[in-house]
Amino acid sequence: MKRIPVCLLVLLAPLVVPARAADPPKERRISRAEYRDKMKAGWIGQMAGVGVGGPTEFRWQGAIVPADKVPAWTPETVNQFDQDDLYVEMTFVRTLQTHGLDVDSRQAGIDFANSKYPLWHANKAGRTRLRQGIAPPDSGHPAFNDHADDIDYQIEADFSGLIAPGLPNVAIRLGETFGRIMNYGDGLYGGQFVGAMYSEAFFETDPEKIVRAGLAAVPEGSQYHEAVSDVLKWFHEHPDDWEAVWRKIEAKYQKDRDYRRFSCSKDDKEPYKFNIDAKINGAYIVMGLLYGGGDPWRTIVIATRCGQDSDCNPANAAGILFTALGASKLPPEYASALDTKTRFNSTEYAFPDLIAVCDELAAQVVEKAGGRIEKSADGAETFVIPVEPPRPSPLESCWEPGPKADSRFTAEESAQIREKDE
């Protein structure tokens, strides 16, 4: 064998290029038809989840819902038009449709103040403050809202991801616009987490990857980030035993007072069993997604059986999973009896109207975010979406809040609020 001179090896060395991982994509593509199919499925999932979980809501607190107490599915179960999980966010959709994507939280607050449907907890407290002249973000600040860490924006943030495919920063920004009407800190982050998961679900089907994408939209150091991280860790410790993880969540996020510091349901000695805090219910959304394993019914059942706000949590979990699957791939029983004529409570929308509005808003969102819409020779459209890492909102907490904004509606703005609390 001939020996190659050392000097020649030195000359040849620069020609050997080490292999490297491919650069991450700078954009992602989804046909508008596929986007619409997935977005439609996201709304169906919310309706399905809340329909199944509705009869169990808060009937099991600090306890797992027995398997035989989960309502059976019938195709008509999907027809849910009087649920706050759905009609509240449609007010936000209407605000965007009417005032544009750059609408500020003050106008969003005026529109919300004029809503007529029944509300509870942070939503109700926020709307009361709005009607009293306290504008966002103070309407959701802990100084004015005793429910600011509650679940409310989390249950109604689905829209923010459904109109922002692959754009988690849009979901985060919409949380700043709409979530601060009634929430703060972890209460806000829960909605941004949900919105970011929906955004990712247009391009990902693995539930764990979707959850991790949502987690990246939540500021590290928050208890909400800690709760989701805990469930992910415990899932890998107990991949076949969701009830073991449920017990860990119960011990930490139900019974440990350090994780109920701004809970609206606690007393001087021991927190009440009732827990509408965003963190624990957000953990139950994650439980449904991870242990559901991509199966629609199992996802709904597990999120329901975790208890507490057991209609909202399966609504979020099923909405996200159904988005990932798409309407065309759902088992037919989930949409075969869908009522397309009834309007959702106090809204302008029947189901087809809602789908059409979200489709148009998504096209606007994509272009505003620096993407584009390509059209082929046959007229088919494709969303081309820029890839950006999530930029979470600043870290804050309800128990040690930042300063109030001293935000008040002007006389002209107050005159636009026609509804008043009795």
Solvent accessible surface area in square Angstrom, and as a share of the most:
residue,aa,sasa,rsa
1,M,237,1.06
2,K,188,0.80
3,R,227,0.83
4,I,94,0.48
5,P,75,0.47
6,V,115,0.66
7,C,91,0.54
8,L,75,0.37
9,L,91,0.45
10,V,98,0.56
11,L,129,0.64
12,L,75,0.37
13,A,60,0.46
14,P,101,0.64
15,L,136,0.68
16,V,117,0.67
17,V,124,0.71
18,P,109,0.69
19,A,109,0.85
20,R,199,0.73
21,A,90,0.69
22,A,96,0.74
23,D,99,0.51
24,P,107,0.67
25,P,87,0.55
26,K,177,0.75
27,E,69,0.31
28,R,58,0.21
29,R,126,0.46
30,I,6,0.03
31,S,44,0.29
32,R,47,0.17
33,A,79,0.61
34,E,81,0.36
35,Y,0,0.00
36,R,93,0.34
37,D,35,0.18
38,K,18,0.08
39,M,0,0.00
40,K,74,0.32
41,A,0,0.00
42,G,0,0.00
43,W,0,0.00
44,I,0,0.00
45,G,0,0.00
46,Q,1,0.01
47,M,0,0.00
48,A,0,0.00
49,G,0,0.00
50,V,0,0.00
51,G,10,0.10
52,V,0,0.00
53,G,0,0.00
54,G,22,0.21
55,P,73,0.46
56,T,2,0.01
57,E,71,0.32
58,F,35,0.14
59,R,165,0.60
60,W,42,0.15
61,Q,55,0.24
62,G,27,0.26
63,A,40,0.31
64,I,38,0.19
65,V,0,0.00
66,P,52,0.33
67,A,65,0.50
68,D,122,0.63
69,K,109,0.46
70,V,20,0.11
71,P,38,0.24
72,A,84,0.65
73,W,42,0.15
74,T,66,0.38
75,P,47,0.30
76,E,108,0.48
77,T,23,0.14
78,V,0,0.00
79,N,42,0.21
80,Q,34,0.15
81,F,23,0.09
82,D,106,0.55
83,Q,39,0.17
84,D,26,0.13
85,D,2,0.01
86,L,1,0.00
87,Y,1,0.00
88,V,0,0.00
89,E,0,0.00
90,M,1,0.01
91,T,21,0.12
92,F,1,0.00
93,V,0,0.00
94,R,99,0.36
95,T,2,0.01
96,L,2,0.01
97,Q,81,0.36
98,T,84,0.49
99,H,86,0.39
100,G,26,0.25
101,L,15,0.07
102,D,107,0.56
103,V,15,0.08
104,D,79,0.41
105,S,24,0.16
106,R,63,0.23
107,Q,38,0.17
108,A,1,0.01
109,G,0,0.00
110,I,5,0.03
111,D,34,0.17
112,F,0,0.00
113,A,0,0.00
114,N,21,0.11
115,S,11,0.07
116,K,148,0.63
117,Y,3,0.01
118,P,71,0.45
119,L,9,0.05
120,W,135,0.47
121,H,46,0.20
122,A,0,0.00
123,N,1,0.01
124,K,114,0.49
125,A,17,0.13
126,G,0,0.00
127,R,25,0.09
128,T,29,0.17
129,R,66,0.24
130,L,0,0.00
131,R,34,0.12
132,Q,115,0.51
133,G,16,0.15
134,I,20,0.10
135,A,0,0.00
136,P,3,0.02
137,P,53,0.33
138,D,1,0.00
139,S,0,0.00
140,G,0,0.00
141,H,10,0.05
142,P,11,0.07
143,A,60,0.47
144,F,38,0.16
145,N,0,0.00
146,D,105,0.54
147,H,46,0.20
148,A,0,0.00
149,D,0,0.00
150,D,0,0.00
151,I,3,0.01
152,D,6,0.03
153,Y,0,0.00
154,Q,0,0.00
155,I,7,0.04
156,E,0,0.00
157,A,0,0.00
158,D,0,0.00
159,F,0,0.00
160,S,0,0.00
161,G,0,0.00
162,L,0,0.00
163,I,0,0.00
164,A,0,0.00
165,P,0,0.00
166,G,4,0.03
167,L,10,0.05
168,P,20,0.12
169,N,21,0.11
170,V,18,0.10
171,A,0,0.00
172,I,10,0.05
173,R,86,0.31
174,L,2,0.01
175,G,0,0.00
176,E,56,0.25
177,T,14,0.08
178,F,1,0.00
179,G,0,0.00
180,R,28,0.10
181,I,0,0.00
182,M,0,0.00
183,N,1,0.00
184,Y,16,0.06
185,G,0,0.00
186,D,2,0.01
187,G,0,0.00
188,L,0,0.00
189,Y,0,0.00
190,G,0,0.00
191,G,0,0.00
192,Q,1,0.00
193,F,0,0.00
194,V,0,0.00
195,G,0,0.00
196,A,1,0.01
197,M,0,0.00
198,Y,0,0.00
199,S,1,0.00
200,E,33,0.15
201,A,0,0.00
202,F,4,0.02
203,F,55,0.23
204,E,40,0.18
205,T,84,0.49
206,D,55,0.29
207,P,20,0.13
208,E,34,0.15
209,K,117,0.50
210,I,1,0.00
211,V,0,0.00
212,R,112,0.41
213,A,26,0.21
214,G,0,0.00
215,L,18,0.09
216,A,49,0.38
217,A,0,0.00
218,V,3,0.02
219,P,11,0.07
220,E,137,0.62
221,G,68,0.65
222,S,6,0.04
223,Q,24,0.11
224,Y,1,0.00
225,H,34,0.15
226,E,60,0.27
227,A,1,0.01
228,V,1,0.00
229,S,36,0.23
230,D,14,0.07
231,V,0,0.00
232,L,3,0.02
233,K,109,0.46
234,W,25,0.09
235,F,32,0.14
236,H,103,0.46
237,E,95,0.43
238,H,58,0.26
239,P,74,0.47
240,D,139,0.72
241,D,61,0.31
242,W,24,0.08
243,E,59,0.26
244,A,11,0.09
245,V,0,0.00
246,W,18,0.06
247,R,130,0.48
248,K,71,0.30
249,I,0,0.00
250,E,14,0.06
251,A,59,0.46
252,K,48,0.20
253,Y,3,0.01
254,Q,8,0.04
255,K,131,0.56
256,D,54,0.28
257,R,93,0.34
258,D,87,0.45
259,Y,30,0.11
260,R,1,0.01
261,R,110,0.40
262,F,41,0.17
263,S,6,0.04
264,C,42,0.25
265,S,9,0.06
266,K,78,0.33
267,D,50,0.26
268,D,143,0.74
269,K,184,0.78
270,E,120,0.54
271,P,13,0.08
272,Y,117,0.44
273,K,141,0.60
274,F,49,0.20
275,N,0,0.00
276,I,13,0.06
277,D,3,0.02
278,A,0,0.00
279,K,3,0.01
280,I,1,0.00
281,N,0,0.00
282,G,0,0.00
283,A,0,0.00
284,Y,1,0.00
285,I,0,0.00
286,V,0,0.00
287,M,0,0.00
288,G,0,0.00
289,L,2,0.01
290,L,10,0.05
291,Y,14,0.05
292,G,2,0.02
293,G,61,0.59
294,G,25,0.24
295,D,65,0.34
296,P,15,0.09
297,W,88,0.31
298,R,115,0.42
299,T,0,0.00
300,I,0,0.00
301,V,27,0.16
302,I,3,0.02
303,A,0,0.00
304,T,0,0.00
305,R,39,0.14
306,C,1,0.01
307,G,1,0.01
308,Q,1,0.01
309,D,3,0.02
310,S,0,0.00
311,D,4,0.02
312,C,4,0.03
313,N,0,0.00
314,P,0,0.00
315,A,3,0.02
316,N,2,0.01
317,A,0,0.00
318,A,0,0.00
319,G,0,0.00
320,I,0,0.00
321,L,3,0.01
322,F,0,0.00
323,T,0,0.00
324,A,2,0.01
325,L,45,0.22
326,G,1,0.01
327,A,21,0.17
328,S,93,0.60
329,K,159,0.68
330,L,16,0.08
331,P,46,0.29
332,P,108,0.68
333,E,71,0.32
334,Y,7,0.03
335,A,39,0.30
336,S,83,0.54
337,A,31,0.24
338,L,26,0.13
339,D,43,0.23
340,T,63,0.36
341,K,179,0.76
342,T,59,0.34
343,R,146,0.53
344,F,2,0.01
345,N,39,0.20
346,S,69,0.44
347,T,19,0.11
348,E,86,0.39
349,Y,5,0.02
350,A,8,0.07
351,F,5,0.02
352,P,64,0.40
353,D,63,0.33
354,L,0,0.00
355,I,6,0.03
356,A,49,0.38
357,V,19,0.11
358,C,0,0.00
359,D,15,0.08
360,E,88,0.39
361,L,4,0.02
362,A,0,0.00
363,A,6,0.05
364,Q,69,0.31
365,V,3,0.02
366,V,0,0.00
367,E,98,0.44
368,K,106,0.45
369,A,34,0.26
370,G,61,0.59
371,G,14,0.13
372,R,108,0.40
373,I,45,0.23
374,E,59,0.26
375,K,137,0.58
376,S,59,0.38
377,A,120,0.93
378,D,122,0.63
379,G,40,0.39
380,A,58,0.45
381,E,46,0.21
382,T,31,0.18
383,F,0,0.00
384,V,1,0.01
385,I,1,0.00
386,P,28,0.18
387,V,60,0.34
388,E,75,0.34
389,P,103,0.65
390,P,39,0.25
391,R,144,0.52
392,P,54,0.34
393,S,9,0.06
394,P,100,0.63
395,L,103,0.51
396,E,34,0.15
397,S,20,0.13
398,C,2,0.01
399,W,56,0.20
400,E,124,0.56
401,P,55,0.34
402,G,33,0.31
403,P,130,0.82
404,K,97,0.41
405,A,58,0.45
406,D,104,0.54
407,S,12,0.08
408,R,108,0.40
409,F,17,0.07
410,T,75,0.43
411,A,91,0.70
412,E,135,0.61
413,E,31,0.14
414,S,38,0.24
415,A,83,0.64
416,Q,71,0.32
417,I,6,0.03
418,R,178,0.65
419,E,48,0.21
420,K,120,0.51
421,D,63,0.33
422,E,221,0.99
